[in-house]
């Protein structure tokens, strides 16, 4: 399980990390999450869990910096559907879909890496197998060259 960092949100909209005794920005919270830790944000005055609100702010902030998160038609549909349908969809389906995508991506990355390594190993094996072979046959060897006449004579028994 991942470690959970508990933050306090003050009325001034500032986030405080009691573990480090320091205020943190939304970007720093995002970095904490990217490190693999979970974050829980509690309202300093009421003790209410406001984690989802803060995480939504982070996603929206990143979307604003990139000028898009979701296409406008999908956002219209989300607004029309209302909160309960949307909440149910995100809770049941979207999280599973994203987890499946990440797992599939990890599997494909691992398989692709194996293929690359296999290709590198193949070239090493080919080099070793052909080590004793010459690119050109030895023209000056002691054996007689085979000509069509000699092959025909051998067949006739001469």
N, C-alpha and C positions, 0 to 999 in steps of 0.2 A: 504494500500500500504506500501511497505517496504521503509525504509529510504535509501537514496543514499549517499554514501561516495565518495567524489570527490578527486582523487589523481592526482598528477602531476608526469610525467615521465621526468627525465632529461637525457641529452645526455650520462651521465655516467652510464646509465641504472638503476639509483636509483629511487625509488618511494618515493614521499614526500606527507605526509598527512598535509595539511595546517590547518585543524581543530585541530590537536594535536600538530602542529609544530614539527613533528618528521618524520624521514625517516622510512619506513616500508619494510619488506622483503616479498617475495612471500608467505611464510608460514603465515605471519601475515595477508596478504590480504585474504588468504584462510580462516583463522579463522574469519575474519570480515564477509565473505560471509556465513560461517556456522552459524553465529549468526543470520542470516536472513536478513542481510542488502545487498543492491545492491552496486556495485562498478562501478564507471566511472573513467577511466584513460585518462587524457589529456596530450598530449605532451606539455611540459613547453614552448618550443620555438615557435611552430607553432599553438598550440591550437587544433591540430588534435586529434580526438577520437581514442585511441589505446587500448581500453578496450578489444576487442576480442583477440588481440595479447597477452596481458598480461594474460588473462584467459586461453588461449591456453598454454602458458608457464607453468602456474600452473598445468594444467592437465598433461602435458608432464613430468613435474618434479615429480609429484606423480606417474605416470606410471613408470618412471625410478627407483624410490625408491622401487616399488613393482615388477619391472622387466617385467611388461606387462600391457597393457591397453586393446588393441584389438588384436585378433589373427592375425598372419602374413598374411594368405590368404585374410582376409578382408582388411588389410592395402594395399596389392597389388591391390586389386580391386578398392579401393578409389583412389590410385595414377593413375591407368589406366583410370578411369572415368573422371578425370580432375576437375578443380576448380568449374566451374559453376554448373555442375550436382550435385556435392557434396554439394555445398552451398545450392542449392535448396532443396536437400533431408534433410539436417540438419534443415533448416529453417522451412520446411513444415511438415515433418514426424517424425523425431527423437525427437524433442521437445515435440510433442503431445504424442508420445509413452512413453517417460519417465514420463511425467506428469500423464498419465493414469496409468502407473505402480505404481507410488508413491501414487496415490489416491486409487488404488485397495489394495495396501499393507496396507495403513492406515485403510481401511474398514475391511480387514481381521484381523488385529491386534485388532481392537475394538471388532469385533465379537468373537474372541478367548478369549479376556478378559471377555466378557459377559458370555461365556460358563464356564470359570473358576469360576467366581463369582456365577453362577447358581449352579454349582456343590457344592460349599461351602455352599450356602444357602440350597440346598437339604439335605445335611447331618445335618444341624441344624434343618430343618423341621422334618426330620425323627427322630431325637433324641427327639424332643418335642412330636411328635405323639406317640412314644413308651414309654414315660415317665411313664405312669400309668400301662403299661403292664409288667408282670413278665416273665422272661425268662423260668421259669419252672412252670407248673400248681401246685396249692395247693393240695398236696396229702392227707392232713388231713382235708379236708373240710367236712361239715356236709351233703352234698348231697351224695346219694348212687351212687357208681360207676356203670356204665352201662356194662352189660355182654351180650354175645350173647343169653343166656337163657332167661334173663329178657326181651330183645327186642322181642324174639319169643313169649313169653307169652303175652306181651302187644298186639301183632298183633292178637293173638287168642282170646283176650278179657279176660284173666285171671288175 
